[in-house]
Amino acid sequence: MFERVRTVPFAQESGESAIMYSPEDVILYKLKYFNEGRMPKHPRDILAILETHQQTIELDYISYWARETGVEPIWEEILQEHHRRLGETK
């Protein structure tokens, strides 16, 4: 995860920057949080991230870590909903 972090400047005058996690890692965190608390905002956020980054997101990376961290069933449900919204069948 730390290899995937980007530092993005946001204030040129002061040289301040922000650490940005990859969309894939944000999804993995949200899967974890949803698994722990079942807050419906997390799947909604994940679907929005998938829609926004659908051309560049690394689904295999997410699937691997979802399996490794025990949230694969949740990930599969959300991914199926994403494909449904795109009009795909999987």
PAZAPA-4460 file (N, C-alpha, C; in steps of 0.05 Angstrom, whole numbers, plus 32768, in hexadecimal, padded with zeros to 4 digits):
% residues 90
    n_x    n_y    n_z   ca_x   ca_y   ca_z    c_x    c_y    c_z   seq   type   mol
   8010   7FE8   8000   8000   8000   8000   8011   8019   8000     1      M     A
   8026   801A   8010   8037   8032   8012   8045   8037   7FF7     2      F     A
   804B   8023   7FE8   8057   8027   7FCE   8044   8034   7FBA     3      E     A
   802A   8032   7FBF   8016   803D   7FAE   800D   805A   7FB5     4      R     A
   8017   8064   7FCC   8010   807F   7FD5   801D   8094   7FC4     5      V     A
   800E   80A9   7FBF   8019   80C0   7FB0   8019   80D9   7FC2     6      R     A
   802D   80EA   7FBE   802D   8104   7FCB   8026   8118   7FB6     7      T     A
   8011   8128   7FBD   8006   813B   7FAA   8009   8157   7FB6     8      V     A
   8017   816A   7FA8   8019   8185   7FB2   7FFD   8193   7FAF     9      P     A
   7FF6   81A3   7FC3   7FDD   81B2   7FC1   7FE0   81CF   7FC8    10      F     A
   7FF6   81D8   7FD2   7FFB   81F4   7FD7   8017   81FB   7FCE    11      A     A
   8019   8207   7FB6   8033   820D   7FAB   8043   8221   7FBC    12      Q     A
   8036   8235   7FC8   8044   8249   7FD7   8052   823D   7FEF    13      E     A
   8045   822B   7FFD   8051   8220   8016   805E   8205   8011    14      S     A
   8059   81F9   7FF9   8065   81DF   7FF3   8057   81C8   8001    15      G     A
   803F   81CE   800C   8030   81B8   801A   8027   81A3   8006    16      E     A
   8025   818B   8010   801B   8175   7FFF   800A   8162   8010    17      S     A
   7FFC   8151   8002   7FEA   813E   8010   7FF1   8122   8006    18      A     A
   7FEE   810F   8018   7FF2   80F3   8010   7FD8   80E8   8006    19      I     A
   7FD9   80DC   7FEF   7FC1   80D1   7FE2   7FC4   80B2   7FDF    20      M     A
   7FB1   80A4   7FE9   7FB1   8087   7FE6   7FA5   8080   7FCB    21      Y     A
   7FAD   8069   7FC0   7FA2   8061   7FA6   7F85   805A   7FAA    22      S     A
   7F75   805C   7F94   7F59   8054   7F96   7F55   8037   7F9F    23      P     A
   7F67   8026   7F97   7F66   800A   7F9F   7F68   8007   7FBD    24      E     A
   7F7B   8015   7FC9   7F7F   8013   7FE6   7F69   8020   7FF5    25      D     A
   7F5D   8035   7FEB   7F46   8041   7FF8   7F2F   802D   7FF8    26      V     A
   7F2B   8020   7FE2   7F16   800B   7FE0   7F1B   7FF5   7FF5    27      I     A
   7F33   7FEC   7FF7   7F3A   7FD7   800A   7F34   7FE0   8027    28      L     A
   7F3B   7FF9   802D   7F35   8003   8048   7F17   8004   804C    29      Y     A
   7F08   800E   8038   7EEB   8010   803B   7EDE   7FF4   803D    30      K     A
   7EE9   7FE0   8030   7EDF   7FC5   8033   7EE3   7FBC   8050    31      L     A
   7EFA   7FC1   805B   7F00   7FBA   8077   7EED   7FC8   808A    32      K     A
   7EE9   7FE2   8086   7ED8   7FF1   8098   7EBB   7FE8   8095    33      Y     A
   7EB2   7FE2   807D   7E97   7FD8   807A   7E93   7FBD   8088    34      F     A
   7EA7   7FAC   8085   7EA6   7F92   8092   7EA4   7F95   80B1    35      N     A
   7EB1   7FA9   80BC   7EB0   7FAD   80D8   7E96   7FBB   80E2    36      E     A
   7E8C   7FCD   80D3   7E75   7FDD   80DD   7E5C   7FDD   80CC    37      G     A
   7E5D   7FD2   80B4   7E46   7FD0   80A2   7E39   7FEB   809C    38      R     A
   7E49   8000   809C   7E3E   801B   8094   7E3B   801B   8076    39      M     A
   7E22   8021   806C   7E1C   8020   8050   7E2C   8035   803F    40      P     A
   7E38   8048   804B   7E47   805C   803C   7E5F   8050   802E    41      K     A
   7E6B   803C   803A   7E83   8030   802F   7E7F   8023   8014    42      H     A
   7E6A   8011   8011   7E65   8006   7FF6   7E5E   801C   7FE1    43      P     A
   7E4F   8030   7FEA   7E49   8047   7FD7   7E62   8055   7FCF    44      R     A
   7E74   805A   7FE1   7E8E   8067   7FDB   7E9E   8055   7FC8    45      D     A
   7E9F   803B   7FCE   7EAE   8029   7FBD   7EA3   8029   7FA0    46      I     A
   7E89   8028   7F9D   7E7D   8029   7F83   7E83   8043   7F74    47      L     A
   7E84   8059   7F83   7E8B   8073   7F76   7EA8   8072   7F6D    48      A     A
   7EBA   8067   7F7D   7ED6   8065   7F76   7ED9   8054   7F5D    49      I     A
   7ECB   803D   7F5D   7ECD   802B   7F45   7EC3   8039   7F2C    50      L     A
   7EAE   8049   7F2F   7EA3   8057   7F18   7EB7   806D   7F0E    51      E     A
   7EC2   807B   7F21   7ED4   8091   7F1A   7EEE   8087   7F0D    52      T     A
   7EF8   8071   7F17   7F12   8067   7F0F   7F10   804D   7EFF    53      H     A
   7EF9   8048   7EF2   7EF5   802E   7EE6   7F09   8027   7ED0    54      Q     A
   7F15   803A   7EC3   7F28   8035   7EAE   7F44   802E   7EB8    55      Q     A
   7F4A   8036   7ED1   7F66   8033   7EDB   7F68   8022   7EF4    56      T     A
   7F52   801B   7F00   7F54   800D   7F1A   7F5E   7FF0   7F16    57      I     A
   7F6E   7FE7   7F29   7F7A   7FCC   7F27   7F68   7FB9   7F37    58      E     A
   7F55   7FAD   7F2A   7F42   7F9B   7F38   7F50   7F82   7F43    59      L     A
   7F64   7F78   7F35   7F72   7F60   7F3F   7F80   7F66   7F5A    60      D     A
   7F8B   7F7E   7F5D   7F98   7F86   7F76   7F83   7F85   7F8C    61      Y     A
   7F6C   7F91   7F87   7F57   7F92   7F9C   7F4D   7F76   7FA2    62      I     A
   7F49   7F66   7F8E   7F3F   7F4B   7F92   7F53   7F3B   7FA3    63      S     A
   7F6C   7F3D   7F9D   7F81   7F2F   7FAC   7F80   7F36   7FCA    64      Y     A
   7F81   7F50   7FCF   7F81   7F59   7FEB   7F67   7F55   7FF9    65      W     A
   7F51   7F56   7FEA   7F37   7F50   7FF6   7F36   7F33   8000    66      A     A
   7F41   7F22   7FF0   7F43   7F05   7FF7   7F55   7F02   800F    67      R     A
   7F6C   7F0F   800F   7F80   7F0D   8024   7F76   7F18   803F    68      E     A
   7F65   7F2C   803E   7F5B   7F39   8056   7F3F   7F30   805F    69      T     A
   7F34   7F1D   8050   7F1A   7F11   8059   7F02   7F21   8052    70      G     A
   7F04   7F34   803F   7EED   7F44   8037   7EE4   7F3E   801A    71      V     A
   7EED   7F28   8010   7EE7   7F21   7FF4   7EC9   7F1F   7FEF    72      E     A
   7EB8   7F13   8000   7E9C   7F12   7FFA   7E8F   7F2D   7FF7    73      P     A
   7E97   7F40   8007   7E8D   7F5B   8005   7E96   7F68   7FEB    74      I     A
   7EB0   7F64   7FE5   7EBB   7F6F   7FCC   7EAC   7F63   7FB4    75      W     A
   7EA7   7F4A   7FB3   7E99   7F3D   7F9D   7E7D   7F48   7F99    76      E     A
   7E6F   7F4D   7FAF   7E54   7F59   7FAD   7E56   7F75   7FA1    77      E     A
   7E69   7F85   7FAA   7E6B   7FA1   7FA0   7E74   7FA0   7F83    78      I     A
   7E86   7F8F   7F7C   7E90   7F8D   7F61   7E79   7F84   7F4E    79      L     A
   7E69   7F72   7F58   7E52   7F69   7F48   7E3E   7F80   7F43    80      Q     A
   7E39   7F90   7F57   7E28   7FA8   7F55   7E35   7FBC   7F41    81      E     A
   7E4F   7FBF   7F42   7E5C   7FD1   7F30   7E58   7FC8   7F13    82      H     A
   7E5C   7FAE   7F0E   7E57   7FA3   7EF3   7E3A   7FA6   7EEA    83      H     A
   7E28   7FA3   7EFD   7E0C   7FA6   7EF7   7E06   7FC2   7EEE    84      R     A
   7E11   7FD5   7EFC   7E0D   7FF2   7EF5   7E1A   7FF9   7EDA    85      R     A
   7E2E   7FEA   7ED3   7E3B   7FEF   7EB8   7E2C   7FE0   7EA2    86      L     A
   7E18   7FD0   7EAA   7E09   7FC0   7E96   7E18   7FA7   7E8E    87      G     A
   7E2B   7F9E   7E9E   7E3A   7F86   7E99   7E2E   7F6F   7EAA    88      E     A
   7E32   7F57   7EA0   7E2B   7F40   7EB0   7E44   7F30   7EB6    89      T     A
   7E48   7F2B   7ECF   7E5F   7F1B   7ED8   7E57   7F08   7EEE    90      K     A
***
